[in-house]
Amino acid sequence: MSLISNPVEKGVSDLENDIDGKRPLSIIQPKAPDNPVHPLCLQSVPSEIMAEIFEHYMATSPSSNIAPSPYTLCLVCREWRDVVVGISSLWARLTVHLRYSKKWGDVALLTSTHASSVRTALKRIGASPWSLNPRFLPPSSDVDFSTLLTPASLKGLRAFKAGAEGGILGLKSLTFPSAESLVIESKMGIYAGLRHIQFEFEPHSPNFPTLPSLRKVVLGEIPLWMPLTTYLPWDQVTHLYVGNDVVFKELATILKICPNLRQACFQYSDMVVPDRHEYEAMEACTSVQLKCLTFIGGSPCGAPCGKFMWPNLLHLRLHEVWGRTWDPDSFKHCGTITHLHLSALKLSVSRQLGPLASSSKHLTHLYLEVKRNMEYHKIFRFFTFTPAKPAFPFPCLQVLGIHCPTPPTFRLARRQEIEEAELMTCSSAAISLTAMVSSRISDVHPQCTHLKRFIIRAPTRHRLVMRIVDTLEQFKDTLDLSLVIGRYPTHRTHIEGPGLRHWDDGFAEALDSLGGFL
């Protein structure tokens, strides 16, 4: 039986959570979308099934600026409308088109027609949890938005979303007692590029609503010098994403004012680092609650970062654009981690992998994305268990993922020499791979944990790659194996907006989708 099964897409989070399953080695490639079903075909479907389909529709990500809407479903036919009206959760993402008016004392207004539709939506939501997405338009009209919100509806409001360009103005008089999640996104990316320019105008007061239960915050490309960020209860925030280019000193400030952070993700710029005197003058910052930390674009590991202390950190993900050599001071952060995902690491066995292995004694999940040419057999040889080694690398490893770069080009004069060199490379890689896998699954030493899952990514169906497939055949019954073939995806430098989701509404999945193991 062939080991090549039907293509299956599987994210990093699935790979981490499904390490005990056994399935044959699969070559994973993008899956073609299924043929869509015409909406009118659903008229004969039972209402319970229709309700489930509508729930999936409302959960989809917006296409461009067009978000899923229950009103769209109501327009199809009467049968659809009857089903949609009776499902409160379909109305739970409420978008309100407000008009900010200074004339009325910094309040947010609606037209009378739109106010009527908002009342209807709130009635259909009932006591179910819901989220608010204000969209601000030019000043106009009639009805104060705060008058539409009853104590019952305010109690059910769990999430609040706004734009940076005036999107939170006019709501200062409101209190959202149960709102745990906040998203602020910018539709204009110019702020990020103008962060150090002194503007002549004075920014508006943000007029934030009071958010006594706020825990989870997603900030799109919002400059940290904008006053709106100072109005949040930072000391109670547990989940934070900052989509602006945070530099070293800003990272220190954020971690200091957010002592209860558990999960954090930063779009990071490692181009601005403090000089030696500034660094020595900085106060140490200890984040006791921090469990999961992600950096996108860059990371502070290329500079001395002993001022940061993360004594309980378990998950560390670095999605760097450029390869960086770690500062020796950075390896101390790996002492407690169990899950590590590194991209763009300049792999040097002596300067990087060796110290990393010595520092990461508790690592159970490791994903390495190598972006520079390196010989396969050297990578496999490093992970091979040898009892004679004084410091065996990663003794607790259960899941290993390796992205191997394109094999080096052989620039030899004669075709015969090229063939011989490639055959030698393939043979060396196959021998090293066999030794590595065998050493971690057969008669495992008491000091070495049994390897349960092995994922390898390769750019093309190169001869070397197919030799790896043949080599892994012998382990198909004893190890969960996957081979992912495809060009390495270009790393996004931001979780892009507009369209940013809340931490509990798709944002955590967007973080998991970053990287090369898709």
C-alpha positions in Angstrom: 0.0 0.0 0.0 1.3 3.4 -0.9 2.1 5.8 1.9 0.8 8.8 -0.1 -2.7 9.4 1.1 -5.3 12.0 0.1 -4.0 15.5 0.8 -5.0 16.8 4.2 -4.5 20.2 5.6 -3.5 20.2 9.3 -2.5 23.3 11.4 0.2 23.6 14.0 -2.3 23.4 16.8 -3.7 20.1 15.5 -0.2 18.7 15.2 0.4 19.6 18.8 -2.9 18.1 20.1 -2.8 14.9 18.1 0.5 13.4 18.9 -0.8 10.0 20.0 -2.6 9.1 16.8 -1.0 6.8 14.3 -1.6 7.4 10.6 0.5 6.6 7.5 3.0 9.1 6.1 1.1 11.6 4.0 2.4 14.1 1.5 0.4 17.2 2.3 -0.4 19.8 -0.4 -3.1 22.5 -0.7 -6.6 21.1 -1.0 -8.9 22.4 -3.8 -12.1 23.9 -2.5 -15.2 21.9 -2.9 -17.9 23.0 -5.4 -20.2 25.4 -3.7 -23.9 24.5 -3.3 -26.4 27.0 -4.7 -28.2 28.7 -1.7 -31.7 27.9 -3.1 -31.0 24.2 -2.8 -31.3 24.6 1.0 -35.0 25.3 0.9 -35.7 21.5 1.2 -33.3 21.0 4.0 -34.7 20.6 7.6 -34.6 23.8 9.7 -32.2 22.3 12.2 -29.7 21.6 9.4 -30.3 25.1 7.9 -29.6 26.6 11.3 -26.3 24.8 11.5 -25.3 25.9 8.0 -26.2 29.5 8.8 -24.1 29.4 11.9 -21.1 28.3 9.8 -21.8 31.2 7.4 -21.8 33.8 10.1 -18.6 32.4 11.5 -16.7 32.9 8.2 -14.1 35.7 7.9 -15.2 38.8 6.0 -14.4 38.9 2.3 -12.8 42.4 1.6 -15.0 44.7 3.6 -18.2 42.6 3.3 -19.0 40.8 6.5 -21.6 38.0 6.9 -25.0 39.4 7.9 -28.2 37.8 8.9 -30.1 40.4 6.9 -28.5 38.9 3.8 -29.9 35.5 4.7 -33.4 37.0 5.4 -33.5 38.4 1.8 -33.3 35.0 0.1 -36.8 33.8 0.8 -39.5 33.6 3.5 -38.5 30.1 4.7 -34.9 31.3 5.3 -36.1 34.4 7.1 -38.3 32.4 9.5 -35.3 30.3 10.4 -32.9 33.2 10.8 -35.2 35.3 13.0 -35.5 32.5 15.5 -31.8 32.0 16.0 -30.5 34.6 18.4 -26.8 33.7 17.9 -27.0 34.7 14.2 -27.6 38.3 15.4 -24.9 38.2 18.0 -22.4 40.2 15.9 -24.1 43.5 15.8 -22.6 46.2 13.6 -24.0 49.7 14.3 -23.4 52.7 12.0 -22.9 55.6 14.4 -22.5 59.3 13.7 -20.3 61.2 16.2 -21.6 64.6 17.1 -19.8 67.2 19.3 -23.0 69.4 19.1 -24.8 66.9 21.3 -22.0 66.7 23.8 -19.7 64.1 22.4 -22.4 61.4 21.9 -22.8 58.8 19.2 -26.0 59.1 17.1 -27.9 56.9 14.7 -30.5 57.8 12.1 -34.0 56.9 13.2 -34.3 54.2 10.5 -31.1 52.5 11.6 -32.1 52.8 15.3 -35.2 50.8 14.5 -33.2 48.0 12.9 -30.8 48.0 15.9 -33.7 47.7 18.3 -35.0 44.8 16.3 -31.6 43.1 16.3 -31.2 43.6 20.1 -34.7 42.1 20.6 -33.7 39.0 18.6 -30.5 38.6 20.5 -32.4 38.5 23.8 -30.3 37.4 26.7 -27.7 35.7 24.5 -24.0 36.9 24.5 -23.3 39.4 21.7 -20.5 41.6 20.4 -20.6 45.2 19.2 -18.9 46.6 16.1 -19.4 50.4 15.8 -18.8 51.9 12.4 -18.5 55.7 12.5 -19.8 57.9 9.7 -19.9 61.7 9.1 -21.9 63.7 11.7 -25.7 63.6 11.4 -29.0 62.9 12.8 -31.3 61.9 15.6 -31.1 59.1 18.1 -28.6 58.7 21.0 -27.1 55.2 20.7 -26.9 54.8 24.5 -30.7 55.0 24.8 -31.1 51.8 22.9 -29.0 49.7 25.3 -31.0 48.3 28.1 -29.4 46.8 31.3 -30.2 43.3 30.0 -28.5 44.0 26.6 -25.4 45.6 28.3 -25.1 42.6 30.6 -25.0 40.3 27.5 -22.4 42.3 25.6 -19.2 40.3 25.7 -17.0 41.8 23.0 -16.4 45.3 21.6 -14.7 46.3 18.4 -13.9 49.7 17.1 -11.7 51.6 14.6 -8.8 53.8 15.6 -10.0 56.7 13.4 -12.6 58.1 15.8 -14.3 54.7 16.3 -14.5 55.0 20.1 -15.5 58.6 20.3 -18.9 59.4 21.8 -19.1 56.3 24.0 -17.7 57.7 27.3 -21.0 57.7 29.1 -21.4 53.9 28.6 -20.4 51.1 30.8 -20.0 47.6 29.4 -20.0 45.5 32.6 -19.5 42.1 31.0 -17.3 43.0 28.0 -14.2 40.8 28.3 -12.8 41.4 24.8 -11.7 44.5 22.8 -10.5 44.9 19.3 -9.2 48.2 18.0 -8.1 48.2 14.4 -6.8 50.9 12.0 -8.0 51.1 8.4 -5.2 53.5 7.6 -1.8 52.0 7.9 -0.1 55.4 7.7 0.1 55.6 11.5 2.7 52.9 11.8 5.0 54.7 9.4 4.6 58.0 11.1 5.1 56.9 14.7 8.1 59.2 15.5 6.8 62.3 13.7 5.4 65.1 15.9 2.0 66.2 14.6 0.8 69.7 14.8 -2.8 68.8 15.7 -3.9 67.5 19.1 -5.5 64.0 19.0 -9.1 63.7 20.2 -9.8 62.4 23.6 -10.7 58.8 23.1 -13.9 58.8 25.3 -13.6 55.1 26.0 -16.6 53.3 27.5 -15.9 51.9 30.9 -14.8 48.2 30.6 -14.5 46.8 34.2 -14.3 43.1 32.9 -11.8 43.6 30.1 -9.3 40.8 29.8 -8.4 40.3 26.1 -7.2 43.0 23.8 -6.3 43.0 20.1 -4.7 46.3 18.8 -4.2 46.6 15.1 -1.6 49.0 13.8 -2.2 51.5 16.5 0.6 53.8 17.5 1.4 53.3 21.1 1.8 57.1 21.6 -1.9 57.7 20.8 -3.8 58.7 24.0 -6.5 56.0 23.5 -4.2 53.3 24.7 -3.8 54.9 28.1 -7.5 54.5 28.9 -7.6 50.8 29.2 -7.3 48.8 32.5 -3.9 47.3 31.5 -3.3 45.7 34.9 -6.1 43.2 34.4 -5.4 42.3 30.8 -4.5 38.6 30.3 -4.4 38.3 26.5 -2.7 41.0 24.3 -1.8 41.4 20.6 0.0 44.6 19.5 0.1 44.9 15.7 2.4 48.0 15.6 6.2 47.7 15.4 7.1 47.4 19.1 10.7 48.2 19.9 12.7 47.0 22.9 11.8 49.8 25.4 8.1 49.7 24.4 8.0 46.0 25.0 9.5 46.5 28.5 6.9 49.2 29.2 4.0 47.0 28.1 5.1 44.0 30.1 5.5 46.2 33.1 2.0 47.7 33.0 0.4 44.3 32.2 1.5 42.1 35.2 -1.3 39.6 34.6 -0.5 38.7 30.9 -0.9 35.0 30.1 -0.7 35.1 26.3 0.9 37.8 24.3 1.8 38.4 20.7 3.8 41.4 19.4 4.7 42.6 16.0 8.3 43.4 16.9 11.0 45.6 15.3 14.5 44.6 16.3 16.1 47.5 14.4 15.9 49.8 17.5 17.7 48.5 20.6 18.9 50.5 23.7 22.6 51.2 24.0 24.5 49.7 26.9 23.9 52.6 29.3 20.1 52.6 28.6 20.0 48.9 29.0 21.8 48.9 32.3 19.5 51.7 33.6 16.3 49.8 32.8 14.4 48.1 35.6 14.0 44.3 35.4 10.5 43.2 34.4 9.1 39.9 35.7 6.0 38.5 34.0 5.0 35.7 36.4 1.7 34.8 34.7 3.1 34.7 31.1 2.6 31.2 29.6 2.6 31.8 25.8 4.6 34.4 23.9 4.8 35.1 20.1 6.9 37.5 18.2 6.2 38.3 14.5 8.7 40.0 12.2 11.5 40.1 14.7 12.3 39.3 18.3 14.4 40.6 21.2 16.5 37.4 21.3 19.2 39.0 19.1 20.0 41.5 21.9 20.7 41.1 25.6 17.3 40.6 27.2 18.2 39.6 30.7 15.9 42.5 32.0 13.0 40.3 30.9 12.1 37.4 33.2 9.5 34.9 32.2 9.8 32.2 34.9 6.7 30.2 33.9 6.9 30.5 30.1 5.8 27.3 28.3 5.2 28.3 24.7 7.6 30.5 22.7 7.0 31.2 18.9 9.4 33.4 16.9 8.1 34.1 13.4 11.1 36.2 12.2 11.5 37.7 8.7 15.3 37.7 8.8 17.6 35.2 10.3 19.2 36.4 13.6 21.9 35.0 15.7 20.7 34.7 19.3 22.5 36.6 22.0 23.8 34.2 24.7 21.7 36.0 27.3 18.5 34.9 25.4 18.9 31.1 25.9 17.9 31.4 29.6 14.3 32.0 28.5 14.2 28.4 27.2 14.6 26.8 30.6 10.9 26.2 31.3 9.4 26.0 27.8 7.8 22.9 26.4 6.8 24.2 23.0 9.2 26.1 20.7 8.6 27.3 17.2 11.6 29.0 15.5 11.7 30.4 12.0 14.6 32.2 10.3 17.1 30.9 12.8 20.7 30.9 11.6 21.4 27.3 12.4 24.9 26.8 13.7 25.3 23.6 15.7 28.0 25.1 17.9 26.6 28.7 18.4 22.8 28.1 18.2 21.5 24.6 18.4 24.0 23.5 21.0 23.2 26.2 23.5 19.5 25.9 22.7 19.5 22.2 23.5 21.5 22.7 26.7 18.9 25.3 27.9 15.7 23.5 26.8 15.7 20.3 28.9 11.9 20.2 29.2 11.1 20.7 25.5 8.4 18.3 24.1 7.4 20.1 20.9 10.0 21.6 18.6 9.4 23.2 15.1 12.5 24.5 13.2 12.1 26.5 10.0 15.5 26.8 8.4 15.7 29.6 5.8 19.3 29.2 4.6 21.0 26.3 2.8 22.1 23.6 5.2 22.9 20.0 4.6 20.1 17.7 5.6 22.4 15.0 7.1 23.9 17.6 9.6 20.4 18.5 10.9 19.4 14.8 11.3 22.8 13.9 12.9 22.4 16.6 15.5 19.0 15.1 16.8 20.4 11.6 16.9 20.4 10.1 20.3 23.8 8.8 21.4 24.2 7.8 25.0 27.9 8.7 24.8 27.0 12.4 24.2 27.7 14.5 27.3 24.6 16.6 26.8 22.0 14.8 24.7 19.8 17.3 22.9 16.1 17.6 23.8 15.7 14.4 25.9 11.9 15.0 26.4 11.1 15.6 22.7 7.8 14.0 21.5 7.0 16.0 18.4 9.7 17.3 16.0 9.0 19.4 12.9 11.8 20.4 10.5 11.5 22.7 7.5 14.5 21.8 5.3 15.6 24.4 2.7 16.3 23.8 -0.9 19.4 21.5 -1.3 22.5 23.4 -2.5 23.0 23.6 -6.2 25.9 21.5 -7.5 28.0 23.7 -9.8 30.3 21.1 -11.3 31.6 20.9 -14.8 30.4 17.4 -15.9 26.9 15.9 -15.6 28.4 12.7 -14.2 30.0 14.6 -11.3 26.7 16.3 -10.6 24.9 12.9 -10.5 27.6 11.4 -8.2 27.4 14.4 -5.8 23.6 14.3 -5.6 23.7 10.5 -5.0 26.2 11.0 -2.2 24.1 13.7 -0.6 21.0 11.6 -0.8 22.8 8.6 0.7 24.2 10.7 3.6 20.8 12.2 4.4 19.1 8.8 4.3 21.7 7.2 6.6 21.5 10.1 9.1 17.7 10.2 9.0 17.4 6.5 9.7 19.9 6.7 12.6 18.0 9.7 14.0 14.5 8.2 14.0 15.7 4.8 15.1 17.6 6.2 18.0 14.4 7.9 19.3 11.9 5.1 18.9 13.7 1.7 19.2 14.9 0.5 22.6 14.9 4.1 23.8 17.3 4.9 26.6 15.7 5.8 29.9 16.9 9.3 29.6 15.2 9.8 26.2 11.5 10.1 25.6 9.9 8.1 22.8 9.4 10.3 19.7 5.7 10.2 18.8 5.4 12.5 15.7 7.8 13.7 13.1 6.9 16.3 10.5 9.3 17.3 7.7 8.7 20.1 5.2 10.5 20.3 1.8 10.2 22.9 -0.9 10.0 20.6 -4.0 9.9 17.0 -5.1 13.7 17.0 -5.4 15.5 13.7 -5.7 16.7 14.1 -2.1 13.1 14.7 -0.9 11.9 11.5 -2.5 14.8 9.6 -1.0 13.6 10.9 2.4 10.1 9.5 1.6 11.5 6.1 0.8 13.6 6.2 3.9 10.7 7.0 6.2 8.7 4.0 4.7 10.3 1.7 7.2 8.9 3.7 10.2 5.3 4.0 9.0 4.0 1.5 11.5 5.9 2.8 14.6 5.8 6.6 14.2 3.3 9.2 13.2 4.9 10.8 10.1 4.0 13.6 7.7 5.9 15.0 4.8 4.8 18.5 3.7 5.8 19.4 0.2 5.6 23.0 -1.0 7.4 26.3 -1.3 8.1 27.9 2.0 5.3 30.5 2.5 6.3 34.1 2.8 5.8 35.2 6.4 3.2 37.8 7.0 4.6 40.6 9.1 1.2 41.4 10.6 -2.1 39.7 11.5 -3.8 41.8 8.9 -6.8 44.1 9.4 -9.4 45.3 8.9 -11.2 42.2 9.9 -9.2 41.4 13.0 -11.0 39.0 15.3 -11.3 38.7 19.0 -9.0 36.2 20.9 -12.0 33.8 21.3 -13.4 34.4 17.9 -10.7 33.2 15.5 -7.6 35.3 16.5 -5.9 32.4 18.3 -6.4 30.3 15.2 -4.8 33.0 13.1 -1.7 32.9 15.3 -1.6 29.1 14.9 -1.8 29.4 11.1 1.5 31.4 11.0 4.6 29.4 10.0 5.5 26.7 7.6 3.8 23.6 9.1 0.4 24.0 7.4 
